[in-house]
Structure formats: structure tokens, C-alpha cells
Amino acid sequence: MDKMTLLLLVLIVLLTLLSIPAFVIFFRARKNNVNLDLGKAFIMQLRKTGSNEMFKAYAGFVKNGMKNITLDDIEAHVLAGGNPMNCLEGYIYAKEQGLNPEYKVLTAIDLSGRNVKDDFIGVNQEHDIKIQTLDKKSITLDYYVRFRFTHSNLFQIKDINLVKENIKKKLGTFLNSWNGNDLFEAERLIRENILNPEYFERNLGIQVLKQDYVLKRIK
């Protein structure tokens, strides 16, 4: 056997050995019912992606109705250090609760180091807060609100006591500055300017279902 033939055989063996991981990725994708060509499998080999979890997550998103998601989206999240299965489990749970979160919301929660499913637990649970007898100047105020947490703020801490303290502080500031005598006007200002939907959603990350005010003059 001459040197050229030997060199050619060595190259063939090396290429075969280098190709094995790509073929593994290719068949791994097919096992999870994901269409993948060998060229893409070679690229994934070089990027050190193409895990079973990645293909399983992609297939799971498609099966559970995630629209416009691509395998490239899943791979990009893996390359960013994310866990696509964490995202999928959170998405399935959210769908069961009647929610339809976007993929970017799921990945943002995952990359923040949180369990995505846990982040959706209790999102539809209703909470009640009562603030009794805020006594400022010439009027007193009793306040009640029923609400649930939303995902308008991804990194929101779902703390009912914190929500209560923020509302109480907001109302106290208003009552301290109120110099009028018209209780109906005071209630309107609270409803439209002080504790309006924009404040609840942007600042507290909650959706208000019901709220009541009882304003009385101090005799």
C-alpha cells in the first residue's frame, strides 16, 4: 500500500469518526419527530447543541400549539445558556390555566434563573385586600380591592402585603394633600388618577377585578 492510499484511508477514517456525532444528532431529531437535514446536524455538532432535550422541547411546543416557533429559536435559547424544557413545562402549565404566553416571555423567565412553571402558579388566583379607616384631616377612607397578579412585570415579586402597603401609602399621600369637601370628587380622583388601571398594572403588576371606597367626613 503506497503512502497516498494510506493517507486517503486515514482521512476517510477521520472524517467518519468526526461525522458520527452529526449522525447521532440527525437520528436524535428524527426520534423526536423533528425534521433535520445532515447539513444542519453538522452545524449543530460544531455549536455543541442538538441535545435530546432541545428536540423534545421543540416538538413539545409545536404539539401544544406554540405558533411561529422554529428549531432555531430553541437552539438560540440553548446557546444563551437557557433550558428549553423549563420553558416548555411552564408553557404547558400556563396553557392549562387559560394563558397563552409568548416564547420570549418564557425564555426571559428561564434566563433569570427561575422555574417557569412556578412563575405561573397562582397567576389566576384571586386575592382580597381591605384597608380600614385611613384617617386624614377631614375625611376617613375604607378601601377594598379584589385582584390577581399578571405578567406585565416579568420580575415582579408576588407579595400581597407589599401590594397592600403600596396602595395604603398611595391613598395616604392623597388624603394628606386633599383640601376639598366634595366626597364624590375625592372618590373620582382616587379612581381615575390615584388608583387607576395603569397604576395597578404598571406599578403593582396586578389586574383589579373589583374595588370599593367608603369615604366619610369627620364630624
Secondary structure, DSSP 8 states (H G I E B T S, - for coil): --HHHHHHHHHHHHHHHHHHHHHHHHHHHHHTT----HHHHHHHHHHT---HHHHHHHHHHHHTT-TT--HHHHHHHHHTT--HHHHHHHHHHHHHTT----HHHHHHHHHTT--HHHHHTTTT--EEEEEEEEEETTEEEEEEEEEEE-SSSTT----HHHHHHHHHHHHHHHHHH-----HHHHHHHIIIIIS-HHHIIIII-EEEEEEEEEEEE--
